Amino acid sequence: MTIAGPDVEIPRTSITSFVLRHAHEHGSRIATTDVSRGTSYTFAELASQIRRGARGLRELGLRTGDVLAVLAPNVPEYPIAYHAAALAGGTVVALNPLDTSDDLVDRLEEAGARFLVTVPHEMPKVRAFLDRTDVEQVVVLGEADGATPFAALVAHDEIVETALDPSEDVVTVLHSSGSTGLPKGVLLTHRNMIAKALLTSLVAPTGPGERALAMPPFHHAFGLSMMMNASLHQGTTLVTMERFDPEAFLSAIEEHRITRLYIVPTIAVLLAKSPLVDRYDLSSLRSIVSGGASLDPRIARLVRERIGCDIGQGYGLTEAMVSFMQSPDTTTGSVGRTAPGVECKIVDTDSGAELGRGEHGEVLIRGPHVMKGYLNAPEATRRVLEPDGFLHTGDLGYVDDDGELFIVDRIKELIKYKGQQVSPVELEAILMRHPKIADAAVIGVPDEESSEIPKGFIVTAEVVTAQEIMDWVAERVAPYKKIRQIEFIDKIPRTPVGKIERRTLSARALAATG
């Protein structure tokens, strides 16, 4: 059984031309600004700066197919740097500023980057590792010794668009979260990136006059595709935040009269439970989109009741975002129905046989947004991409009679207790309902008798004992699903988009047992 959304036509052009398609109509409207309003660009200025920056990069030596890396937080100039490189025919590697120098060197070397765009406060780090890379030119969004100011690049005339093949030419390299292995570079063509932005605009539309708080990082698919590109394509203003702080986040919503939020589930918990929320006027919010990890339906309900606006979650992954999206009539707990142009099927995890409605198996996705492959990893690409174009997501789920997808867990994260499969996500959802628990994560730890047993890592909101927590869970699950170990922890390690770093917790558990 394969389910599919309605057909959609993907324009045959560059991602930049697609994003700027209506920029002239929005003209004097603000396209990007930071939370302090220190820097702002209108749509007309944004388009001009991108075209001039593209010419400047060509003058600097960037040629079609050259790789340019961006190492920067969310700043108003980020979309200018990204799209200037894309328009000049380059491939952009989006780097995470939180990564170590060694990680950054690995990313730059793996991609063969010759150019690096960064911000002034990252220059000391860049200078320290630069001689370990093949980077020839450093461009800074501002002023810094040893780097070309981006302002010098946009002093050139506007460029005529570089010829390219949208279906084949890679414009972006993002890195997967690596939840089941080391992070891999995901190769995304112009067509892939257009599809990601277009599908977002269809399933979670905004429009001119709306304002989105750009808090999810642009170096991640959620921030780059669903937020940055889709918002600018639709004429929505992006208000950038360099780093998350609860009070600054809430203050920005109030001050800038934000209408659309893109958040991760940890921020949804803040909106649902934090007393800070009551100090701010959030009445401007019209809609919230949650992504990056599974959103607890109970938390979603609390947000709706408290904030008074709709909150929905989508489903996708760096390799295929966005694939599903909730609508007002979808079932609580589902991630919605297929996006336009997207196909989905569920297959048996052992035999690969296609399954029917309600049967649990691996989720496979096909569509114009599915990646071209992994960078320098043909074998890994073959493992996840079928010859017919279907992508193995590694997620366990099922489709109900209404065509809605329910995600159960990551296949490789399932805990095997005496031959029974136990879902960490299910146990985490139960733990989060305990009134004395602020955050929780569950992993499987080795056990001689049972193969693996579920262990919970708990951040408390009030004093509670391990036995009280284990009894709470035991009352709500089958006997084989009971949590059998508890460890109290100050903070659950998570990726920037809110996914639990289970490998970090597994290493902690292993160290504790010697």
C-alpha positions as CSV (number, residue, x, y, z in Angstrom):
1,M,0.0,0.0,0.0
2,T,1.4,3.4,-1.1
3,I,-0.2,6.7,-0.1
4,A,0.5,9.9,-2.0
5,G,-0.3,13.6,-1.8
6,P,-1.7,15.6,-4.8
7,D,0.7,16.3,-7.7
8,V,2.8,19.4,-7.5
9,E,5.0,21.0,-10.2
10,I,8.5,22.0,-9.2
11,P,9.8,25.0,-11.1
12,R,12.8,24.3,-13.2
13,T,15.1,27.1,-12.0
14,S,17.6,27.9,-9.2
15,I,16.7,27.9,-5.5
16,T,17.6,31.6,-5.4
17,S,15.4,32.6,-8.3
18,F,12.6,30.7,-6.7
19,V,13.0,32.3,-3.3
20,L,13.3,35.8,-4.9
21,R,10.4,35.2,-7.4
22,H,8.1,37.8,-5.7
23,A,10.8,40.0,-4.0
24,H,10.0,42.9,-6.3
25,E,6.4,42.8,-5.3
26,H,7.3,43.1,-1.6
27,G,9.8,45.9,-2.4
28,S,10.1,48.1,0.7
29,R,8.7,45.5,3.2
30,I,11.3,44.2,5.6
31,A,12.7,40.8,4.6
32,T,15.2,40.2,7.4
33,T,16.0,42.0,10.7
34,D,17.6,41.1,14.0
35,V,15.8,41.1,17.3
36,S,17.4,44.4,18.2
37,R,16.5,46.0,14.8
38,G,20.2,46.8,14.5
39,T,20.4,45.5,10.9
40,S,17.5,45.2,8.5
41,Y,17.1,44.6,4.8
42,T,14.0,45.2,2.7
43,F,13.1,42.6,0.0
44,A,14.4,44.9,-2.6
45,E,17.7,45.3,-0.8
46,L,17.9,41.6,-0.1
47,A,17.5,40.7,-3.8
48,S,20.1,43.4,-4.8
49,Q,22.6,42.3,-2.2
50,I,22.3,38.7,-3.2
51,R,22.8,39.5,-6.9
52,R,25.7,41.8,-6.1
53,G,27.2,39.4,-3.7
54,A,27.1,36.6,-6.3
55,R,29.1,38.8,-8.7
56,G,31.5,39.6,-5.9
57,L,32.1,36.0,-5.2
58,R,32.7,35.3,-8.9
59,E,35.2,38.1,-8.9
60,L,36.9,36.6,-5.8
61,G,37.4,33.4,-7.8
62,L,34.4,31.2,-7.0
63,R,33.4,29.0,-10.0
64,T,30.5,26.8,-10.8
65,G,30.7,23.8,-8.5
66,D,33.1,25.3,-6.0
67,V,32.2,24.8,-2.3
68,L,31.6,27.7,0.1
69,A,31.0,27.0,3.8
70,V,29.0,29.3,6.0
71,L,29.9,29.3,9.7
72,A,27.5,31.8,11.4
73,P,24.6,32.0,13.8
74,N,21.2,33.3,12.6
75,V,21.9,36.8,11.4
76,P,20.1,39.0,8.8
77,E,23.0,38.5,6.4
78,Y,22.8,34.7,6.4
79,P,20.3,34.4,3.6
80,I,22.3,36.9,1.6
81,A,25.5,34.9,1.9
82,Y,23.8,31.6,1.2
83,H,21.9,32.8,-1.9
84,A,24.8,34.8,-3.2
85,A,26.9,31.6,-3.3
86,A,24.0,29.6,-4.8
87,L,23.3,32.2,-7.5
88,A,27.0,32.2,-8.4
89,G,26.9,28.5,-9.0
90,G,28.5,27.4,-5.8
91,T,27.6,24.6,-3.3
92,V,27.0,25.8,0.2
93,V,28.0,23.7,3.2
94,A,26.1,25.0,6.3
95,L,28.3,24.6,9.4
96,N,27.2,24.4,13.0
97,P,29.0,27.1,15.1
98,L,28.6,24.8,18.2
99,D,30.8,22.1,16.6
100,T,34.4,21.7,17.7
101,S,37.3,22.9,15.6
102,D,38.1,19.3,14.8
103,D,34.6,18.7,13.6
104,L,34.6,21.8,11.5
105,V,37.9,20.9,9.9
106,D,36.5,17.4,9.0
107,R,33.4,19.0,7.4
108,L,35.5,21.5,5.4
109,E,37.9,18.8,4.2
110,E,35.2,16.3,3.4
111,A,33.4,18.8,1.2
112,G,36.6,20.3,-0.4
113,A,35.6,23.9,0.7
114,R,37.7,26.7,-0.9
115,F,35.7,29.6,0.6
116,L,34.4,30.3,4.1
117,V,31.9,33.0,5.2
118,T,31.8,33.7,8.9
119,V,31.1,36.4,11.5
120,P,33.6,38.5,13.4
121,H,33.3,36.7,16.7
122,E,34.1,33.3,15.0
123,M,37.3,34.6,13.5
124,P,39.6,33.6,16.4
125,K,38.4,30.0,16.0
126,V,38.7,30.2,12.2
127,R,42.3,31.5,12.4
128,A,43.2,28.6,14.7
129,F,42.1,25.9,12.3
130,L,42.5,27.5,8.9
131,D,45.9,26.0,8.1
132,R,44.4,22.5,8.5
133,T,42.0,23.1,5.6
134,D,42.1,23.9,1.9
135,V,40.1,27.1,2.4
136,E,41.7,29.9,0.3
137,Q,39.4,32.8,1.0
138,V,37.7,33.9,4.2
139,V,34.8,36.4,4.0
140,V,33.4,38.0,7.1
141,L,29.9,39.4,7.6
142,G,31.3,42.6,9.1
143,E,34.9,43.5,9.7
144,A,37.8,41.4,10.9
145,D,41.5,41.2,10.3
146,G,42.6,38.6,7.8
147,A,39.2,38.4,6.0
148,T,37.4,40.1,3.1
149,P,34.4,42.1,4.2
150,F,31.2,40.9,2.6
151,A,30.4,44.6,2.1
152,A,33.3,44.7,-0.5
153,L,31.6,41.9,-2.5
154,V,28.3,43.6,-2.7
155,A,29.9,46.7,-4.2
156,H,29.9,45.0,-7.6
157,D,27.2,45.1,-10.2
158,E,24.4,42.5,-10.1
159,I,25.1,39.2,-11.7
160,V,23.3,37.5,-14.6
161,E,22.2,34.1,-13.3
162,T,24.7,31.2,-13.7
163,A,23.6,28.3,-15.9
164,L,22.8,25.1,-14.0
165,D,20.9,21.9,-14.0
166,P,18.4,22.1,-11.1
167,S,17.9,18.4,-10.9
168,E,21.6,17.5,-10.8
169,D,23.6,20.4,-9.4
170,V,24.1,20.2,-5.7
171,V,23.5,23.6,-4.0
172,T,23.5,22.6,-0.3
173,V,25.3,20.2,2.0
174,L,23.6,19.7,5.4
175,H,24.6,17.2,8.0
176,S,22.1,14.6,9.3
177,S,21.8,14.3,13.0
178,G,23.6,11.0,13.1
179,S,21.2,9.5,15.6
180,T,22.1,6.0,14.3
181,G,25.7,6.6,13.3
182,L,28.2,9.4,12.5
183,P,26.7,12.5,10.8
184,K,26.8,12.3,7.1
185,G,26.7,15.1,4.5
186,V,23.4,15.3,2.8
187,L,23.6,16.4,-0.9
188,L,20.6,18.6,-1.9
189,T,20.1,19.9,-5.4
190,H,18.4,23.1,-6.4
191,R,15.3,21.1,-7.2
192,N,15.4,19.4,-3.8
193,M,15.7,22.8,-2.1
194,I,12.9,24.3,-4.1
195,A,10.7,21.4,-3.3
196,K,11.4,21.7,0.4
197,A,10.5,25.4,0.4
198,L,7.5,25.0,-1.9
199,L,6.0,22.1,0.0
200,T,6.4,24.1,3.3
201,S,4.5,27.0,1.7
202,L,1.7,24.7,0.7
203,V,1.3,22.7,4.0
204,A,2.2,25.5,6.4
205,P,1.6,28.8,4.5
206,T,2.4,32.3,5.8
207,G,2.3,35.4,3.7
208,P,3.2,39.1,3.3
209,G,2.8,41.1,6.5
210,E,3.5,38.1,8.7
211,R,6.6,37.9,10.9
212,A,8.5,34.7,11.8
213,L,11.0,34.5,14.6
214,A,14.0,32.8,13.1
215,M,15.3,30.9,16.1
216,P,15.9,27.4,14.7
217,P,19.4,27.4,13.3
218,F,19.9,28.1,9.6
219,H,22.5,25.4,9.4
220,H,19.8,22.8,10.0
221,A,17.2,21.7,7.4
222,F,14.3,22.9,9.6
223,G,15.7,26.4,9.9
224,L,17.1,26.7,6.3
225,S,14.3,25.2,4.3
226,M,11.1,25.4,6.3
227,M,11.8,28.7,7.9
228,M,14.3,30.8,5.9
229,N,13.6,29.9,2.3
230,A,9.9,29.3,2.6
231,S,9.3,32.5,4.6
232,L,11.2,34.7,2.2
233,H,9.5,33.1,-0.8
234,Q,6.2,34.0,0.7
235,G,7.1,37.6,1.6
236,T,7.3,36.9,5.4
237,T,9.7,38.9,7.5
238,L,12.4,37.0,9.3
239,V,13.4,38.3,12.7
240,T,16.7,36.6,13.6
241,M,18.0,35.4,17.0
242,E,21.6,34.4,17.3
243,R,21.1,32.2,20.3
244,F,18.2,31.0,22.4
245,D,17.4,32.6,25.8
246,P,13.9,32.1,27.2
247,E,13.2,35.7,28.2
248,A,14.8,37.1,25.1
249,F,12.7,34.7,23.0
250,L,9.4,35.7,24.7
251,S,10.4,39.4,24.6
252,A,11.1,39.2,20.8
253,I,7.6,37.7,20.2
254,E,6.0,40.6,22.1
255,E,8.2,43.4,20.7
256,H,8.1,42.3,17.0
257,R,4.5,41.1,17.1
258,I,5.6,37.7,15.8
259,T,2.8,35.8,13.9
260,R,4.6,32.5,13.2
261,L,6.9,30.5,15.4
262,Y,9.1,27.6,14.3
263,I,10.1,25.7,17.4
264,V,11.4,22.4,18.7
265,P,9.5,20.3,21.3
266,T,11.7,21.6,24.2
267,I,10.4,25.1,23.4
268,A,6.9,23.8,23.3
269,V,7.4,22.6,26.9
270,L,8.5,26.1,27.9
271,L,5.4,27.7,26.2
272,A,3.2,25.1,28.0
273,K,4.6,25.2,31.4
274,S,7.0,28.1,32.2
275,P,5.7,30.9,34.5
276,L,7.8,33.3,32.3
277,V,5.1,33.1,29.6
278,D,2.6,35.0,31.7
279,R,4.9,38.1,31.8
280,Y,4.7,38.6,28.0
281,D,2.0,39.5,25.4
282,L,2.0,36.7,22.9
283,S,-1.4,37.6,21.4
284,S,0.1,38.3,18.0
285,L,0.9,34.6,17.4
286,R,-1.3,33.0,14.7
287,S,0.4,29.7,14.3
288,I,3.3,27.5,15.6
289,V,5.1,24.8,13.7
290,S,7.0,22.2,15.7
291,G,9.7,20.1,14.1
292,G,13.0,18.4,14.7
293,A,11.6,15.7,17.1
294,S,8.3,14.3,18.2
295,L,5.8,16.6,19.9
296,D,3.9,15.2,22.9
297,P,0.2,15.7,22.1
298,R,-0.5,16.7,25.7
299,I,2.1,19.5,25.5
300,A,0.6,20.6,22.2
301,R,-2.8,20.8,23.8
302,L,-1.4,22.8,26.7
303,V,0.2,25.3,24.3
304,R,-3.0,25.7,22.3
305,E,-5.0,26.4,25.5
306,R,-2.4,28.8,27.0
307,I,-1.3,30.7,23.9
308,G,-4.6,30.6,22.0
309,C,-3.2,29.7,18.6
310,D,-2.8,26.6,16.6
311,I,0.3,24.4,16.9
312,G,1.0,21.6,14.5
313,Q,4.0,19.3,13.8
314,G,5.4,18.1,10.5
315,Y,7.4,15.1,9.7
316,G,10.5,14.9,7.7
317,L,14.3,14.5,7.9
318,T,17.3,16.3,6.5
319,E,17.2,13.9,3.6
320,A,13.4,14.5,2.9
321,M,11.8,17.6,4.6
322,V,8.9,18.2,4.7
323,S,7.0,14.9,4.0
324,F,3.9,15.1,6.3
325,M,2.1,17.9,8.0
326,Q,-0.7,18.1,10.5
327,S,-3.9,20.0,9.6
328,P,-6.7,21.0,12.0
329,D,-8.7,17.8,11.3
330,T,-5.8,15.4,11.8
331,T,-5.8,12.9,14.7
332,T,-4.0,13.7,17.9
333,G,-0.7,11.9,17.9
334,S,-0.3,11.6,14.1
335,V,2.1,13.7,12.1
336,G,-0.6,14.4,9.5
337,R,-1.0,13.4,5.9
338,T,1.4,13.4,2.9
339,A,2.5,16.7,1.5
340,P,1.8,17.4,-2.2
341,G,4.1,15.4,-4.5
342,V,5.2,13.0,-1.7
343,E,4.6,9.3,-1.6
344,C,4.9,7.0,1.4
345,K,4.8,3.3,2.0
346,I,5.4,1.1,5.1
347,V,7.5,-2.0,4.7
348,D,8.4,-5.0,6.9
349,T,11.7,-4.3,8.6
350,D,13.0,-7.8,7.9
351,S,11.6,-8.9,4.5
352,G,11.0,-5.5,2.9
353,A,7.5,-6.5,1.9
354,E,5.0,-3.7,1.6
355,L,2.5,-3.6,4.5
356,G,-1.2,-2.5,4.8
357,R,-3.0,0.1,6.8
358,G,-2.4,-0.1,10.5
359,E,0.6,-2.4,10.2
360,H,3.9,-1.3,11.8
361,G,7.0,-1.2,9.7
362,E,9.7,1.1,8.3
363,V,8.5,4.4,6.8
364,L,9.8,4.9,3.2
365,I,9.4,8.3,1.4
366,R,9.6,9.3,-2.3
367,G,9.3,12.8,-3.8
368,P,11.1,15.8,-5.3
369,H,12.5,16.8,-1.9
370,V,14.4,13.5,-1.4
371,M,18.2,14.1,-1.4
372,K,20.5,13.2,-4.2
373,G,22.7,11.1,-1.8
374,Y,25.3,11.3,0.9
375,L,28.6,13.1,0.4
376,N,31.5,10.8,-0.4
377,A,29.5,7.8,0.8
378,P,28.1,5.7,-2.1
379,E,27.6,2.6,0.0
380,A,25.6,4.5,2.7
381,T,23.6,6.1,-0.2
382,R,22.8,2.7,-1.6
383,R,21.6,1.5,1.8
384,V,19.0,4.2,2.1
385,L,18.0,5.0,-1.4
386,E,16.1,2.4,-3.4
387,P,16.6,2.3,-7.2
388,D,13.0,3.5,-7.6
389,G,13.7,6.6,-5.5
390,F,12.2,5.6,-2.2
391,L,14.2,6.7,0.9
392,H,14.5,4.5,3.9
393,T,13.9,6.8,6.9
394,G,14.9,4.5,9.7
395,D,11.6,5.4,11.4
396,L,9.1,2.8,12.6
397,G,5.5,3.8,12.0
398,Y,2.1,3.0,10.5
399,V,-0.6,4.7,8.4
400,D,-4.2,4.6,9.5
401,D,-7.4,4.3,7.5
402,D,-7.5,8.1,7.0
403,G,-4.0,8.2,5.5
404,E,-2.4,9.7,8.6
405,L,1.1,8.7,9.6
406,F,2.0,7.7,13.1
407,I,5.7,7.5,14.1
408,V,6.4,4.9,16.7
409,D,10.2,5.2,17.1
410,R,13.6,5.0,15.5
411,I,14.1,1.4,14.4
412,K,17.7,1.2,15.7
413,E,16.8,2.9,19.0
414,L,14.2,0.3,20.0
415,I,15.1,-1.5,23.2
416,K,15.2,-5.3,23.0
417,Y,14.0,-6.7,26.3
418,K,13.9,-10.5,26.3
419,G,13.0,-10.4,22.6
420,Q,10.3,-7.8,23.1
421,Q,10.6,-4.4,21.4
422,V,10.3,-1.4,23.8
423,S,9.9,2.1,22.4
424,P,12.0,4.8,24.3
425,V,9.6,7.5,22.9
426,E,6.6,5.8,24.4
427,L,8.3,5.7,27.8
428,E,9.5,9.3,27.6
429,A,6.0,10.4,26.9
430,I,4.7,8.7,30.0
431,L,7.5,10.1,32.1
432,M,6.8,13.6,30.9
433,R,3.2,13.3,32.3
434,H,4.6,12.9,35.8
435,P,4.0,16.2,37.6
436,K,7.4,16.1,39.3
437,I,9.4,15.6,36.1
438,A,10.7,18.5,34.0
439,D,12.5,16.4,31.3
440,A,13.3,12.8,30.6
441,A,15.1,10.4,28.2
442,V,15.1,6.6,28.0
443,I,17.8,4.3,26.5
444,G,18.4,0.6,26.6
445,V,21.4,-0.5,28.6
446,P,23.0,-4.0,28.4
447,D,21.7,-6.6,30.8
448,E,23.1,-10.2,31.0
449,E,19.7,-11.8,31.7
450,S,17.4,-9.6,29.5
451,S,19.7,-8.4,26.7
452,E,18.7,-4.8,27.4
453,I,16.6,-3.0,30.0
454,P,15.1,0.4,29.8
455,K,16.9,3.1,31.8
456,G,15.4,6.5,32.4
457,F,17.4,9.8,32.8
458,I,15.4,12.3,34.8
459,V,15.4,16.0,35.3
460,T,13.2,16.8,38.2
461,A,10.9,19.7,38.8
462,E,10.3,18.6,42.4
463,V,11.8,16.1,44.8
464,V,10.9,12.6,43.7
465,T,12.4,9.1,44.3
466,A,13.5,6.7,41.7
467,Q,11.1,4.1,43.0
468,E,8.2,6.5,42.8
469,I,9.0,7.1,39.1
470,M,9.4,3.4,38.3
471,D,6.1,2.6,40.0
472,W,4.4,5.4,38.0
473,V,5.5,3.9,34.7
474,A,4.8,0.3,35.8
475,E,1.2,1.2,36.4
476,R,0.8,2.5,32.8
477,V,2.7,-0.1,30.6
478,A,2.9,-3.8,29.9
479,P,5.3,-5.6,32.3
480,Y,8.1,-6.0,29.7
481,K,8.1,-2.2,29.1
482,K,8.8,-1.2,32.7
483,I,11.7,1.1,33.4
484,R,14.2,-0.8,35.6
485,Q,16.8,1.8,36.2
486,I,16.7,5.6,37.0
487,E,19.4,8.2,37.0
488,F,18.9,11.8,38.0
489,I,20.6,14.3,35.7
490,D,20.8,18.1,35.5
491,K,20.1,18.3,31.8
492,I,19.1,16.0,29.0
493,P,21.7,16.3,26.2
494,R,20.0,17.4,23.0
495,T,20.9,18.5,19.5
496,P,20.1,22.1,18.5
497,V,16.8,20.9,17.1
498,G,15.7,19.2,20.3
499,K,16.5,15.5,19.5
500,I,17.8,13.5,22.5
501,E,21.5,12.6,22.1
502,R,21.1,9.0,23.0
503,R,24.7,8.1,22.2
504,T,25.9,10.6,24.9
505,L,23.6,9.0,27.4
506,S,24.7,5.5,26.4
507,A,28.3,6.5,26.9
508,R,27.4,8.0,30.3
509,A,25.7,4.7,31.3
510,L,28.6,2.7,30.1
511,A,31.1,4.8,32.0
512,A,29.0,4.4,35.2
513,T,29.2,0.6,34.9
514,G,33.0,0.7,34.3
